[in-house]
Amino acid sequence: MQEEEQLILRHELLGDEELFTCALCQHVLPMHEARTVRGDEIGMTDVEFVLVCRECLRELRGRDHVLPPPG
């Protein structure tokens, strides 16, 4: 299915909710599922911030073994 057809189908299913494309997996998802990460955190040094899905963020943070801040 073409990207445009997917967007139309998602629009019909989800209504007017805004969508975003995950910078890592390229899936198109509802905006409420977007998470913001620094571009350099995922190797994209030409942008300050990018939107990723929850699953990609979970994989990214798990791979990096990010520890919670002390305190």
All heavy atoms as TSV, in Angstrom:
chain	resi	resn	atom	element	x	y	z
A	1	MET	N	N	0.847	-1.175	0.000
A	1	MET	CA	C	0.000	0.000	0.000
A	1	MET	C	C	0.896	1.243	0.000
A	1	MET	O	O	1.862	1.322	0.732
A	1	MET	CB	C	-0.883	-0.021	1.243
A	1	MET	CG	C	-1.924	1.059	1.247
A	1	MET	SD	S	-2.985	1.060	2.721
A	1	MET	CE	C	-3.975	-0.390	2.447
A	2	GLN	N	N	0.556	2.188	-0.790
A	2	GLN	CA	C	1.327	3.419	-0.896
A	2	GLN	C	C	1.143	4.270	0.365
A	2	GLN	O	O	0.140	4.184	1.045
A	2	GLN	CB	C	0.861	4.211	-2.112
A	2	GLN	CG	C	0.999	3.464	-3.396
A	2	GLN	CD	C	2.077	4.071	-4.265
A	2	GLN	OE1	O	2.542	5.154	-3.979
A	2	GLN	NE2	N	2.450	3.385	-5.302
A	3	GLU	N	N	2.130	5.101	0.648
A	3	GLU	CA	C	2.088	5.967	1.840
A	3	GLU	C	C	0.833	6.836	1.847
A	3	GLU	O	O	0.175	6.980	2.872
A	3	GLU	CB	C	3.344	6.836	1.878
A	3	GLU	CG	C	3.415	7.744	3.073
A	3	GLU	CD	C	3.818	7.027	4.344
A	3	GLU	OE1	O	4.337	5.900	4.271
A	3	GLU	OE2	O	3.609	7.592	5.417
A	4	GLU	N	N	0.488	7.407	0.707
A	4	GLU	CA	C	-0.691	8.271	0.632
A	4	GLU	C	C	-1.963	7.488	0.952
A	4	GLU	O	O	-2.832	7.972	1.678
A	4	GLU	CB	C	-0.790	8.890	-0.763
A	4	GLU	CG	C	-1.922	9.887	-0.890
A	4	GLU	CD	C	-1.940	10.567	-2.248
A	4	GLU	OE1	O	-0.872	10.676	-2.877
A	4	GLU	OE2	O	-3.022	10.975	-2.674
A	5	GLU	N	N	-2.067	6.256	0.442
A	5	GLU	CA	C	-3.230	5.421	0.735
A	5	GLU	C	C	-3.293	5.084	2.218
A	5	GLU	O	O	-4.371	5.064	2.809
A	5	GLU	CB	C	-3.180	4.130	-0.088
A	5	GLU	CG	C	-3.370	4.354	-1.567
A	5	GLU	CD	C	-3.105	3.096	-2.384
A	5	GLU	OE1	O	-2.423	2.191	-1.876
A	5	GLU	OE2	O	-3.584	3.030	-3.516
A	6	GLN	N	N	-2.136	4.838	2.835
A	6	GLN	CA	C	-2.093	4.559	4.270
A	6	GLN	C	C	-2.577	5.762	5.058
A	6	GLN	O	O	-3.323	5.620	6.026
A	6	GLN	CB	C	-0.676	4.190	4.700
A	6	GLN	CG	C	-0.232	2.830	4.227
A	6	GLN	CD	C	1.186	2.512	4.665
A	6	GLN	OE1	O	1.872	3.358	5.230
A	6	GLN	NE2	N	1.625	1.300	4.395
A	7	LEU	N	N	-2.135	6.956	4.659
A	7	LEU	CA	C	-2.562	8.167	5.356
A	7	LEU	C	C	-4.070	8.370	5.250
A	7	LEU	O	O	-4.721	8.738	6.224
A	7	LEU	CB	C	-1.824	9.383	4.812
A	7	LEU	CG	C	-0.339	9.468	5.150
A	7	LEU	CD1	C	0.305	10.641	4.419
A	7	LEU	CD2	C	-0.128	9.581	6.640
A	8	ILE	N	N	-4.619	8.118	4.079
A	8	ILE	CA	C	-6.065	8.263	3.877
A	8	ILE	C	C	-6.809	7.267	4.750
A	8	ILE	O	O	-7.778	7.620	5.432
A	8	ILE	CB	C	-6.435	8.094	2.386
A	8	ILE	CG1	C	-5.893	9.279	1.585
A	8	ILE	CG2	C	-7.946	7.973	2.214
A	8	ILE	CD1	C	-5.964	9.095	0.083
A	9	LEU	N	N	-6.365	6.022	4.764
A	9	LEU	CA	C	-7.011	4.998	5.567
A	9	LEU	C	C	-6.931	5.344	7.050
A	9	LEU	O	O	-7.918	5.267	7.779
A	9	LEU	CB	C	-6.360	3.637	5.311
A	9	LEU	CG	C	-6.921	2.461	6.103
A	9	LEU	CD1	C	-8.407	2.271	5.819
A	9	LEU	CD2	C	-6.159	1.189	5.766
A	10	ARG	N	N	-5.758	5.762	7.505
A	10	ARG	CA	C	-5.601	6.138	8.917
A	10	ARG	C	C	-6.498	7.333	9.264
A	10	ARG	O	O	-7.075	7.387	10.338
A	10	ARG	CB	C	-4.147	6.461	9.236
A	10	ARG	CG	C	-3.276	5.237	9.256
A	10	ARG	CD	C	-1.828	5.638	9.514
A	10	ARG	NE	N	-0.912	4.573	9.205
A	10	ARG	CZ	C	-0.599	3.583	10.036
A	10	ARG	NH1	N	-1.127	3.537	11.217
A	10	ARG	NH2	N	0.237	2.644	9.671
A	11	HIS	N	N	-6.592	8.291	8.338
A	11	HIS	CA	C	-7.452	9.447	8.576
A	11	HIS	C	C	-8.903	9.005	8.737
A	11	HIS	O	O	-9.611	9.486	9.613
A	11	HIS	CB	C	-7.308	10.455	7.432
A	11	HIS	CG	C	-8.188	11.654	7.596
A	11	HIS	ND1	N	-7.962	12.611	8.549
A	11	HIS	CD2	C	-9.313	12.028	6.945
A	11	HIS	CE1	C	-8.905	13.535	8.479
A	11	HIS	NE2	N	-9.730	13.198	7.510
A	12	GLU	N	N	-9.338	8.060	7.902
A	12	GLU	CA	C	-10.703	7.564	7.992
A	12	GLU	C	C	-10.933	6.829	9.312
A	12	GLU	O	O	-11.993	6.934	9.914
A	12	GLU	CB	C	-11.012	6.648	6.812
A	12	GLU	CG	C	-11.128	7.393	5.502
A	12	GLU	CD	C	-11.313	6.461	4.311
A	12	GLU	OE1	O	-11.368	5.234	4.501
A	12	GLU	OE2	O	-11.388	6.973	3.183
A	13	LEU	N	N	-9.933	6.092	9.777
A	13	LEU	CA	C	-10.072	5.323	11.014
A	13	LEU	C	C	-9.929	6.189	12.259
A	13	LEU	O	O	-10.624	5.978	13.251
A	13	LEU	CB	C	-9.035	4.192	11.059
A	13	LEU	CG	C	-9.181	3.110	10.001
A	13	LEU	CD1	C	-8.004	2.155	10.064
A	13	LEU	CD2	C	-10.484	2.347	10.202
A	14	LEU	N	N	-9.021	7.155	12.222
A	14	LEU	CA	C	-8.705	7.944	13.415
A	14	LEU	C	C	-9.359	9.316	13.441
A	14	LEU	O	O	-9.255	10.024	14.432
A	14	LEU	CB	C	-7.174	8.122	13.524
A	14	LEU	CG	C	-6.373	6.838	13.653
A	14	LEU	CD1	C	-4.884	7.139	13.554
A	14	LEU	CD2	C	-6.685	6.136	14.963
A	15	GLY	N	N	-9.987	9.713	12.349
A	15	GLY	CA	C	-10.596	11.032	12.308
A	15	GLY	C	C	-9.572	12.099	11.993
A	15	GLY	O	O	-8.631	11.882	11.246
A	16	ASP	N	N	-9.740	13.262	12.610
A	16	ASP	CA	C	-8.888	14.412	12.303
A	16	ASP	C	C	-7.621	14.465	13.138
A	16	ASP	O	O	-6.908	15.460	13.105
A	16	ASP	CB	C	-9.667	15.715	12.491
A	16	ASP	CG	C	-10.705	15.909	11.395
A	16	ASP	OD1	O	-10.476	15.399	10.286
A	16	ASP	OD2	O	-11.729	16.547	11.662
A	17	GLU	N	N	-7.345	13.427	13.892
A	17	GLU	CA	C	-6.146	13.444	14.719
A	17	GLU	C	C	-4.908	13.579	13.851
A	17	GLU	O	O	-4.771	12.928	12.825
A	17	GLU	CB	C	-6.054	12.154	15.540
A	17	GLU	CG	C	-4.887	12.160	16.491
A	17	GLU	CD	C	-4.918	10.990	17.452
A	17	GLU	OE1	O	-5.812	10.154	17.365
A	17	GLU	OE2	O	-4.023	10.939	18.280
A	18	GLU	N	N	-3.995	14.448	14.289
A	18	GLU	CA	C	-2.773	14.654	13.529
A	18	GLU	C	C	-1.885	13.422	13.611
A	18	GLU	O	O	-1.880	12.714	14.603
A	18	GLU	CB	C	-2.017	15.867	14.062
A	18	GLU	CG	C	-2.692	17.169	13.723
A	18	GLU	CD	C	-1.810	18.347	14.054
A	18	GLU	OE1	O	-0.610	18.285	13.717
A	18	GLU	OE2	O	-2.326	19.299	14.630
A	19	LEU	N	N	-1.117	13.208	12.552
A	19	LEU	CA	C	-0.231	12.062	12.476
A	19	LEU	C	C	1.214	12.531	12.356
A	19	LEU	O	O	1.477	13.657	11.978
A	19	LEU	CB	C	-0.592	11.206	11.255
A	19	LEU	CG	C	-2.029	10.692	11.195
A	19	LEU	CD1	C	-2.276	9.989	9.864
A	19	LEU	CD2	C	-2.328	9.756	12.347
A	20	PHE	N	N	2.139	11.641	12.695
A	20	PHE	CA	C	3.557	11.932	12.511
A	20	PHE	C	C	4.219	10.677	11.978
A	20	PHE	O	O	3.687	9.578	12.089
A	20	PHE	CB	C	4.218	12.372	13.834
A	20	PHE	CG	C	4.575	11.226	14.748
A	20	PHE	CD1	C	5.882	10.783	14.851
A	20	PHE	CD2	C	3.606	10.585	15.494
A	20	PHE	CE1	C	6.221	9.725	15.680
A	20	PHE	CE2	C	3.927	9.534	16.336
A	20	PHE	CZ	C	5.237	9.103	16.427
A	21	THR	N	N	5.391	10.842	11.381
A	21	THR	CA	C	6.183	9.713	10.901
A	21	THR	C	C	7.382	9.569	11.819
A	21	THR	O	O	8.150	10.514	12.009
A	21	THR	CB	C	6.651	9.948	9.451
A	21	THR	OG1	O	5.500	10.120	8.615
A	21	THR	CG2	C	7.462	8.761	8.944
A	22	CYS	N	N	7.547	8.388	12.398
A	22	CYS	CA	C	8.673	8.119	13.293
A	22	CYS	C	C	9.975	8.267	12.510
A	22	CYS	O	O	10.122	7.724	11.413
A	22	CYS	CB	C	8.564	6.718	13.877
A	22	CYS	SG	S	9.983	6.237	14.898
A	23	ALA	N	N	10.924	9.004	13.091
A	23	ALA	CA	C	12.203	9.257	12.430
A	23	ALA	C	C	13.043	7.991	12.299
A	23	ALA	O	O	13.946	7.934	11.475
A	23	ALA	CB	C	12.988	10.317	13.191
A	24	LEU	N	N	12.738	6.965	13.091
A	24	LEU	CA	C	13.533	5.739	13.037
A	24	LEU	C	C	12.877	4.629	12.226
A	24	LEU	O	O	13.477	4.107	11.299
A	24	LEU	CB	C	13.826	5.248	14.466
A	24	LEU	CG	C	14.727	6.170	15.288
A	24	LEU	CD1	C	14.831	5.681	16.709
A	24	LEU	CD2	C	16.098	6.258	14.647
A	25	CYS	N	N	11.643	4.261	12.555
A	25	CYS	CA	C	11.011	3.124	11.864
A	25	CYS	C	C	10.150	3.549	10.676
A	25	CYS	O	O	9.692	2.706	9.907
A	25	CYS	CB	C	10.185	2.301	12.843
A	25	CYS	SG	S	8.682	3.120	13.447
A	26	GLN	N	N	9.903	4.858	10.543
A	26	GLN	CA	C	9.128	5.428	9.435
A	26	GLN	C	C	7.645	5.060	9.464
A	26	GLN	O	O	6.943	5.278	8.484
A	26	GLN	CB	C	9.734	5.038	8.071
A	26	GLN	CG	C	11.166	5.480	7.893
A	26	GLN	CD	C	11.333	6.979	8.031
A	26	GLN	OE1	O	10.671	7.740	7.345
A	26	GLN	NE2	N	12.200	7.408	8.936
A	27	HIS	N	N	7.154	4.515	10.569
A	27	HIS	CA	C	5.720	4.248	10.681
A	27	HIS	C	C	4.979	5.555	10.920
A	27	HIS	O	O	5.492	6.456	11.575
A	27	HIS	CB	C	5.427	3.272	11.826
A	27	HIS	CG	C	5.812	1.873	11.519
A	27	HIS	ND1	N	6.776	1.197	12.225
A	27	HIS	CD2	C	5.376	1.018	10.570
A	27	HIS	CE1	C	6.909	-0.020	11.729
A	27	HIS	NE2	N	6.075	-0.148	10.714
A	28	VAL	N	N	3.766	5.643	10.381
A	28	VAL	CA	C	2.915	6.810	10.571
A	28	VAL	C	C	1.959	6.493	11.715
A	28	VAL	O	O	1.224	5.503	11.662
A	28	VAL	CB	C	2.133	7.144	9.284
A	28	VAL	CG1	C	1.208	8.328	9.516
A	28	VAL	CG2	C	3.092	7.419	8.140
A	29	LEU	N	N	2.001	7.324	12.758
A	29	LEU	CA	C	1.231	7.069	13.966
A	29	LEU	C	C	0.529	8.337	14.439
A	29	LEU	O	O	0.903	9.441	14.050
A	29	LEU	CB	C	2.179	6.574	15.074
A	29	LEU	CG	C	2.952	5.300	14.751
A	29	LEU	CD1	C	4.141	5.155	15.678
A	29	LEU	CD2	C	2.038	4.103	14.861
A	30	PRO	N	N	-0.477	8.186	15.336
A	30	PRO	CA	C	-1.136	9.369	15.898
A	30	PRO	C	C	-0.154	10.215	16.699
A	30	PRO	O	O	0.733	9.685	17.372
A	30	PRO	CB	C	-2.202	8.780	16.820
A	30	PRO	CG	C	-2.374	7.363	16.397
A	30	PRO	CD	C	-1.077	6.941	15.798
A	31	MET	N	N	-0.319	11.513	16.638
A	31	MET	CA	C	0.601	12.451	17.275
A	31	MET	C	C	0.723	12.224	18.782
A	31	MET	O	O	1.793	12.445	19.351
A	31	MET	CB	C	0.135	13.878	16.978
A	31	MET	CG	C	1.171	14.907	17.242
A	31	MET	SD	S	2.593	14.626	16.169
A	31	MET	CE	C	3.455	16.128	16.429
A	32	HIS	N	N	-0.332	11.744	19.431
A	32	HIS	CA	C	-0.255	11.553	20.887
A	32	HIS	C	C	0.745	10.458	21.273
A	32	HIS	O	O	1.123	10.350	22.426
A	32	HIS	CB	C	-1.637	11.276	21.494
A	32	HIS	CG	C	-2.174	9.916	21.188
A	32	HIS	ND1	N	-2.968	9.671	20.090
A	32	HIS	CD2	C	-2.027	8.740	21.827
A	32	HIS	CE1	C	-3.282	8.386	20.072
A	32	HIS	NE2	N	-2.734	7.798	21.115
A	33	GLU	N	N	1.191	9.667	20.317
A	33	GLU	CA	C	2.186	8.633	20.591
A	33	GLU	C	C	3.615	9.110	20.322
A	33	GLU	O	O	4.566	8.366	20.539
A	33	GLU	CB	C	1.896	7.388	19.756
A	33	GLU	CG	C	0.600	6.703	20.151
A	33	GLU	CD	C	0.386	5.400	19.422
A	33	GLU	OE1	O	1.374	4.795	18.972
A	33	GLU	OE2	O	-0.775	4.988	19.310
A	34	ALA	N	N	3.777	10.343	19.857
A	34	ALA	CA	C	5.101	10.871	19.515
A	34	ALA	C	C	5.912	11.180	20.773
A	34	ALA	O	O	5.387	11.649	21.766
A	34	ALA	CB	C	4.963	12.142	18.684
A	35	ARG	N	N	7.192	10.904	20.690
A	35	ARG	CA	C	8.141	11.251	21.742
A	35	ARG	C	C	9.259	12.047	21.086
A	35	ARG	O	O	9.699	11.730	19.989
A	35	ARG	CB	C	8.717	10.001	22.408
A	35	ARG	CG	C	7.655	9.130	23.080
A	35	ARG	CD	C	7.002	9.891	24.234
A	35	ARG	NE	N	5.949	9.138	24.860
A	35	ARG	CZ	C	4.645	9.358	24.678
A	35	ARG	NH1	N	4.240	10.301	23.862
A	35	ARG	NH2	N	3.755	8.644	25.308
A	36	THR	N	N	9.724	13.079	21.745
A	36	THR	CA	C	10.767	13.949	21.200
A	36	THR	C	C	12.125	13.535	21.743
A	36	THR	O	O	12.273	13.316	22.939
A	36	THR	CB	C	10.496	15.415	21.586
A	36	THR	OG1	O	9.183	15.770	21.156
A	36	THR	CG2	C	11.503	16.344	20.941
A	37	VAL	N	N	13.091	13.379	20.842
A	37	VAL	CA	C	14.471	13.097	21.246
A	37	VAL	C	C	15.398	14.036	20.476
A	37	VAL	O	O	15.043	14.547	19.417
A	37	VAL	CB	C	14.893	11.627	20.985
A	37	VAL	CG1	C	14.078	10.661	21.813
A	37	VAL	CG2	C	14.816	11.269	19.526
A	38	ARG	N	N	16.570	14.262	21.030
A	38	ARG	CA	C	17.570	15.086	20.344
A	38	ARG	C	C	18.028	14.367	19.079
A	38	ARG	O	O	18.231	13.149	19.083
A	38	ARG	CB	C	18.770	15.341	21.248
A	38	ARG	CG	C	18.493	16.256	22.410
A	38	ARG	CD	C	19.758	16.612	23.183
A	38	ARG	NE	N	20.834	15.650	23.098
A	38	ARG	CZ	C	21.043	14.652	23.964
A	38	ARG	NH1	N	20.225	14.486	24.988
A	38	ARG	NH2	N	22.058	13.838	23.816
A	39	GLY	N	N	18.198	15.103	18.019
A	39	GLY	CA	C	18.645	14.520	16.757
A	39	GLY	C	C	19.975	13.808	16.898
A	39	GLY	O	O	20.163	12.711	16.356
A	40	ASP	N	N	20.912	14.409	17.651
A	40	ASP	CA	C	22.226	13.777	17.783
A	40	ASP	C	C	22.177	12.483	18.580
A	40	ASP	O	O	23.055	11.640	18.475
A	40	ASP	CB	C	23.248	14.748	18.378
A	40	ASP	CG	C	22.896	15.233	19.776
A	40	ASP	OD1	O	21.803	14.904	20.283
A	40	ASP	OD2	O	23.724	15.955	20.361
A	41	GLU	N	N	21.105	12.279	19.341
A	41	GLU	CA	C	20.945	11.037	20.102
A	41	GLU	C	C	20.726	9.836	19.181
A	41	GLU	O	O	21.054	8.705	19.531
A	41	GLU	CB	C	19.762	11.181	21.079
A	41	GLU	CG	C	19.617	10.068	22.066
A	41	GLU	CD	C	18.520	10.310	23.092
A	41	GLU	OE1	O	18.007	11.443	23.191
A	41	GLU	OE2	O	18.179	9.358	23.792
A	42	ILE	N	N	20.187	10.103	17.990
A	42	ILE	CA	C	19.952	9.014	17.037
A	42	ILE	C	C	20.805	9.170	15.790
A	42	ILE	O	O	20.539	8.559	14.759
A	42	ILE	CB	C	18.458	8.891	16.662
A	42	ILE	CG1	C	17.946	10.155	15.974
A	42	ILE	CG2	C	17.614	8.554	17.876
A	42	ILE	CD1	C	16.581	9.986	15.347
A	43	GLY	N	N	21.837	10.009	15.860
A	43	GLY	CA	C	22.759	10.146	14.743
A	43	GLY	C	C	22.344	11.135	13.678
A	43	GLY	O	O	22.921	11.174	12.599
A	44	MET	N	N	21.332	11.950	13.958
A	44	MET	CA	C	20.876	12.956	12.997
A	44	MET	C	C	21.371	14.313	13.480
A	44	MET	O	O	20.663	15.037	14.172
A	44	MET	CB	C	19.354	12.926	12.878
A	44	MET	CG	C	18.807	11.602	12.399
A	44	MET	SD	S	17.005	11.581	12.344
A	44	MET	CE	C	16.727	12.289	10.734
A	45	THR	N	N	22.603	14.651	13.119
A	45	THR	CA	C	23.222	15.875	13.622
A	45	THR	C	C	22.730	17.131	12.922
A	45	THR	O	O	23.016	18.233	13.380
A	45	THR	CB	C	24.749	15.786	13.490
A	45	THR	OG1	O	25.074	15.541	12.113
A	45	THR	CG2	C	25.313	14.661	14.348
A	46	ASP	N	N	21.974	16.983	11.836
A	46	ASP	CA	C	21.503	18.150	11.093
A	46	ASP	C	C	20.183	18.714	11.630
A	46	ASP	O	O	19.720	19.743	11.163
A	46	ASP	CB	C	21.371	17.817	9.604
A	46	ASP	CG	C	20.460	16.629	9.341
A	46	ASP	OD1	O	20.337	15.756	10.232
A	46	ASP	OD2	O	19.881	16.568	8.251
A	47	VAL	N	N	19.581	18.043	12.623
A	47	VAL	CA	C	18.338	18.530	13.224
A	47	VAL	C	C	18.481	18.544	14.737
A	47	VAL	O	O	19.189	17.712	15.315
A	47	VAL	CB	C	17.120	17.674	12.825
A	47	VAL	CG1	C	16.793	17.826	11.363
A	47	VAL	CG2	C	17.306	16.220	13.180
A	48	GLU	N	N	17.811	19.512	15.382
A	48	GLU	CA	C	17.921	19.615	16.831
A	48	GLU	C	C	17.089	18.546	17.535
A	48	GLU	O	O	17.555	17.873	18.448
A	48	GLU	CB	C	17.496	20.999	17.295
A	48	GLU	CG	C	17.781	21.238	18.762
A	48	GLU	CD	C	17.541	22.686	19.168
A	48	GLU	OE1	O	17.255	23.534	18.310
A	48	GLU	OE2	O	17.638	22.946	20.374
A	49	PHE	N	N	15.814	18.381	17.100
A	49	PHE	CA	C	14.921	17.398	17.703
A	49	PHE	C	C	14.187	16.638	16.618
A	49	PHE	O	O	13.936	17.162	15.538
A	49	PHE	CB	C	13.894	18.081	18.610
A	49	PHE	CG	C	14.502	18.724	19.823
A	49	PHE	CD1	C	14.747	20.074	19.851
A	49	PHE	CD2	C	14.837	17.958	20.931
A	49	PHE	CE1	C	15.311	20.681	20.960
A	49	PHE	CE2	C	15.407	18.549	22.045
A	49	PHE	CZ	C	15.643	19.907	22.065
A	50	VAL	N	N	13.819	15.385	16.926
A	50	VAL	CA	C	13.019	14.563	16.016
A	50	VAL	C	C	11.929	13.871	16.819
A	50	VAL	O	O	12.021	13.746	18.041
A	50	VAL	CB	C	13.873	13.501	15.277
A	50	VAL	CG1	C	14.867	14.147	14.347
A	50	VAL	CG2	C	14.573	12.585	16.252
A	51	LEU	N	N	10.905	13.398	16.115
A	51	LEU	CA	C	9.832	12.653	16.749
A	51	LEU	C	C	10.019	11.168	16.472
A	51	LEU	O	O	10.284	10.768	15.337
A	51	LEU	CB	C	8.475	13.110	16.200
A	51	LEU	CG	C	8.104	14.560	16.472
A	51	LEU	CD1	C	6.782	14.901	15.799
A	51	LEU	CD2	C	8.031	14.834	17.964
A	52	VAL	N	N	9.892	10.374	17.523
A	52	VAL	CA	C	9.973	8.918	17.394
A	52	VAL	C	C	8.790	8.298	18.113
A	52	VAL	O	O	8.173	8.927	18.980
A	52	VAL	CB	C	11.304	8.354	17.956
A	52	VAL	CG1	C	12.499	8.904	17.202
A	52	VAL	CG2	C	11.433	8.620	19.434
A	53	CYS	N	N	8.487	7.055	17.770
A	53	CYS	CA	C	7.393	6.353	18.430
A	53	CYS	C	C	7.877	5.778	19.763
A	53	CYS	O	O	9.077	5.690	20.023
A	53	CYS	CB	C	6.822	5.260	17.527
A	53	CYS	SG	S	7.934	3.873	17.218
A	54	ARG	N	N	6.943	5.367	20.590
A	54	ARG	CA	C	7.276	4.825	21.909
A	54	ARG	C	C	8.173	3.599	21.809
A	54	ARG	O	O	9.106	3.436	22.583
A	54	ARG	CB	C	6.003	4.428	22.648
A	54	ARG	CG	C	5.107	5.570	23.005
A	54	ARG	CD	C	3.872	5.067	23.682
A	54	ARG	NE	N	2.878	6.123	23.793
A	54	ARG	CZ	C	1.685	5.943	24.268
A	54	ARG	NH1	N	1.305	4.739	24.675
A	54	ARG	NH2	N	0.835	6.943	24.352
A	55	GLU	N	N	7.880	2.733	20.855
A	55	GLU	CA	C	8.645	1.492	20.715
A	55	GLU	C	C	10.102	1.772	20.349
A	55	GLU	O	O	11.019	1.186	20.914
A	55	GLU	CB	C	7.993	0.587	19.671
A	55	GLU	CG	C	8.530	-0.816	19.652
A	55	GLU	CD	C	8.308	-1.552	20.964
A	55	GLU	OE1	O	7.263	-1.380	21.613
A	55	GLU	OE2	O	9.206	-2.338	21.348
A	56	CYS	N	N	10.311	2.675	19.398
A	56	CYS	CA	C	11.685	3.014	19.007
A	56	CYS	C	C	12.417	3.699	20.160
A	56	CYS	O	O	13.599	3.439	20.379
A	56	CYS	CB	C	11.685	3.896	17.761
A	56	CYS	SG	S	11.290	2.981	16.248
A	57	LEU	N	N	11.725	4.545	20.908
A	57	LEU	CA	C	12.345	5.206	22.055
A	57	LEU	C	C	12.745	4.167	23.103
A	57	LEU	O	O	13.838	4.220	23.656
A	57	LEU	CB	C	11.406	6.242	22.668
A	57	LEU	CG	C	11.962	6.990	23.868
A	57	LEU	CD1	C	13.200	7.788	23.493
A	57	LEU	CD2	C	10.899	7.885	24.479
A	58	ARG	N	N	11.869	3.206	23.341
A	58	ARG	CA	C	12.157	2.140	24.303
A	58	ARG	C	C	13.398	1.355	23.866
A	58	ARG	O	O	14.285	1.085	24.669
A	58	ARG	CB	C	10.950	1.213	24.417
A	58	ARG	CG	C	11.019	0.265	25.581
A	58	ARG	CD	C	9.748	-0.543	25.758
A	58	ARG	NE	N	8.581	0.321	25.913
A	58	ARG	CZ	C	7.498	0.276	25.142
A	58	ARG	NH1	N	7.404	-0.597	24.172
A	58	ARG	NH2	N	6.493	1.088	25.349
A	59	GLU	N	N	13.479	1.016	22.588
A	59	GLU	CA	C	14.645	0.292	22.075
A	59	GLU	C	C	15.907	1.146	22.162
A	59	GLU	O	O	16.961	0.665	22.564
A	59	GLU	CB	C	14.410	-0.128	20.622
A	59	GLU	CG	C	13.425	-1.258	20.475
A	59	GLU	CD	C	13.217	-1.648	19.028
A	59	GLU	OE1	O	14.128	-1.429	18.200
A	59	GLU	OE2	O	12.129	-2.180	18.717
A	60	LEU	N	N	15.783	2.423	21.810
A	60	LEU	CA	C	16.921	3.334	21.852
A	60	LEU	C	C	17.443	3.480	23.270
A	60	LEU	O	O	18.634	3.350	23.524
A	60	LEU	CB	C	16.510	4.701	21.299
A	60	LEU	CG	C	17.575	5.790	21.324
A	60	LEU	CD1	C	18.667	5.472	20.319
A	60	LEU	CD2	C	16.944	7.133	21.023
A	61	ARG	N	N	16.573	3.723	24.210
A	61	ARG	CA	C	16.984	3.918	25.595
A	61	ARG	C	C	17.483	2.621	26.204
A	61	ARG	O	O	18.418	2.622	26.998
A	61	ARG	CB	C	15.834	4.500	26.413
A	61	ARG	CG	C	15.415	5.880	25.944
A	61	ARG	CD	C	16.433	6.927	26.361
A	61	ARG	NE	N	16.356	8.160	25.620
A	61	ARG	CZ	C	15.544	9.170	25.843
A	61	ARG	NH1	N	14.654	9.103	26.797
A	61	ARG	NH2	N	15.600	10.259	25.100
A	62	GLY	N	N	16.894	1.504	25.826
A	62	GLY	CA	C	17.343	0.214	26.347
A	62	GLY	C	C	18.734	-0.126	25.850
A	62	GLY	O	O	19.578	-0.633	26.581
A	63	ARG	N	N	18.994	0.199	24.591
A	63	ARG	CA	C	20.294	-0.085	23.986
A	63	ARG	C	C	21.374	0.794	24.602
A	63	ARG	O	O	22.500	0.371	24.803
A	63	ARG	CB	C	20.205	0.153	22.471
A	63	ARG	CG	C	21.459	-0.227	21.729
A	63	ARG	CD	C	21.284	-0.130	20.230
A	63	ARG	NE	N	20.975	1.228	19.810
A	63	ARG	CZ	C	19.928	1.561	19.054
A	63	ARG	NH1	N	19.075	0.664	18.651
A	63	ARG	NH2	N	19.726	2.813	18.708
A	64	ASP	N	N	20.995	2.042	24.936
A	64	ASP	CA	C	21.969	2.972	25.498
A	64	ASP	C	C	22.132	2.807	27.003
A	64	ASP	O	O	23.023	3.413	27.591
A	64	ASP	CB	C	21.553	4.419	25.211
A	64	ASP	CG	C	21.675	4.759	23.737
A	64	ASP	OD1	O	22.343	4.029	22.988
A	64	ASP	OD2	O	21.093	5.783	23.339
A	65	HIS	N	N	21.277	2.016	27.626
A	65	HIS	CA	C	21.291	1.812	29.071
A	65	HIS	C	C	21.293	3.137	29.816
A	65	HIS	O	O	22.127	3.404	30.680
A	65	HIS	CB	C	22.521	0.979	29.491
A	65	HIS	CG	C	22.588	-0.344	28.798
A	65	HIS	ND1	N	21.702	-1.346	29.078
A	65	HIS	CD2	C	23.403	-0.801	27.829
A	65	HIS	CE1	C	21.970	-2.396	28.302
A	65	HIS	NE2	N	22.990	-2.079	27.535
A	66	VAL	N	N	20.345	3.989	29.455
A	66	VAL	CA	C	20.229	5.295	30.088
A	66	VAL	C	C	19.760	5.102	31.528
A	66	VAL	O	O	18.771	4.430	31.794
A	66	VAL	CB	C	19.238	6.198	29.318
A	66	VAL	CG1	C	18.997	7.486	30.063
A	66	VAL	CG2	C	19.748	6.457	27.915
A	67	LEU	N	N	20.487	5.670	32.458
A	67	LEU	CA	C	20.130	5.581	33.870
A	67	LEU	C	C	19.329	6.813	34.284
A	67	LEU	O	O	19.551	7.895	33.750
A	67	LEU	CB	C	21.393	5.489	34.728
A	67	LEU	CG	C	22.286	4.282	34.453
A	67	LEU	CD1	C	23.576	4.408	35.267
A	67	LEU	CD2	C	21.565	2.999	34.798
A	68	PRO	N	N	18.398	6.651	35.213
A	68	PRO	CA	C	17.661	7.822	35.676
A	68	PRO	C	C	18.599	8.798	36.382
A	68	PRO	O	O	19.627	8.370	36.930
A	68	PRO	CB	C	16.637	7.242	36.653
A	68	PRO	CG	C	17.123	5.890	37.002
A	68	PRO	CD	C	18.016	5.436	35.876
A	69	PRO	N	N	18.277	10.072	36.366
A	69	PRO	CA	C	19.159	11.041	37.024
A	69	PRO	C	C	19.228	10.780	38.527
A	69	PRO	O	O	18.247	10.326	39.112
A	69	PRO	CB	C	18.495	12.394	36.728
A	69	PRO	CG	C	17.150	12.097	36.209
A	69	PRO	CD	C	17.121	10.669	35.762
A	70	PRO	N	N	20.370	11.043	39.145
A	70	PRO	CA	C	20.488	10.820	40.578
A	70	PRO	C	C	19.579	11.763	41.355
A	70	PRO	O	O	19.305	12.864	40.930
A	70	PRO	CB	C	21.953	11.113	40.879
A	70	PRO	CG	C	22.477	11.862	39.706
A	70	PRO	CD	C	21.576	11.584	38.549
A	71	GLY	N	N	19.100	11.288	42.478
A	71	GLY	CA	C	18.379	12.235	43.251
A	71	GLY	C	C	17.221	11.792	43.962
A	71	GLY	O	O	16.422	12.273	44.534
